[in-house]
């Protein structure tokens, strides 16, 4: 139920907590928020410094994420260099942006790996439910799937854009 590297909840435990959060929010008329976080240029870190360095960065980011949220929130390693943050029982949708900002402020861009200080930046996507009433399990499952899709899509929109490299040709 926990990721071996970061010791954070894994995808299975996260899914269970998301379902429970949606069920409680429906009963109590609250919102549920989801943040989808990805380490920018993580492949470059692995390729340049090796997988052991990448593992240190993942542990660093996981710890920083866990330190930036409320005790009722769940930070999970979703896959590879992706993390998700579940924010159950939000009084208003605006609370989600506050936590997202706190996360971005809390993830120290300078991660010490061996003798190298690596620049680590996150892309963070957000999704939040509407206020809802009680739901059947199938409807909660579909809502959970939609939240993940929305937060993931929002995360990709927040990633830095790089211009494609242009090929040059020598004109004779």
ABEGO torsion letter per residue (X at the ends): XBBAAAGBBBAAAAAAAAAAAAAAAAAAGBBBBBBBBBBBGAAAAAAAAEAAAAAAAAAAAAAAAAAABBAABBBBBABEABBBBBBBGBABAAAAAAAAAAAAAABBABBBBEABBBBBBBBBBBBBBBBBBBBBAAAAAAAAAAAAAAAAAAAAAABBBBBBBBBBBBBX
